[in-house]
């Protein structure tokens, strides 16, 4: 089952430092949701890149004659 977080745009321009700090401490804020979404996307991309890279062995590097 996929993890779905519905934050569609990152619109934090124009916020003051105080507003951003308040959002950072609030677990239900857009900033916190964006952070969670970003972490999940990064983890999924890492898993996919590991799956794509085949582990090479010495037998794969030498042609069979």
N, C-alpha and C positions, 0 to 999 in steps of 0.2 A: 504494500500500500504506500502510495506516495505521500510525502509531507507537503501540505499545501498551506502557504502563507500568502494572503491576499494583500500585499502592499505593491501597488503597481508602479508608483513613481517615487523617486527620491527627491523630495522638494523641501530641502532644509535651508535654502538660500534665504537670506533676509531675517533669519532668526537670531536673536541676541544670544550671547554666551549664557546668560541666565536661563533663557528658554531651553537651550540645548541641554544644559545641566539638569534642569527639571525633567526633561524627557529621558535623560540617561538614567535617572533614579526610578522612573516609573516603568514597571514591567509591561504595562499595556500600551505604552506610547508607540507612535509610528517608528521612532528611532530604534527602540528595542526590537520591534517586529522586523525592521529592516536588517538589523544586526543578526538576528536569528536566521532570517532567510539567507543572508549572505554566507553565514557559516555553513548552513546546510548545502548550499550550492557549491561551496568550495570543497566540502567533504565528498559530495557526489562526483565532482570532477576529478578529484584525486583517486577515488575508487575506479572510475572508468579508465583513467590513464594507466593504472596498475593492471587492469584487466587486458588492455590492448597490447601492452608490452609482453611479448612471449619471452619466457626465460630461456636463454640460449645455453646450449651445452657444447662441449667440444666436438661432438659428433655432427652438430649442425654446421660447424665452421669448415669442415674438411670434406671435399667431394669424395664420393665413393667411386673407385676405379674398377 
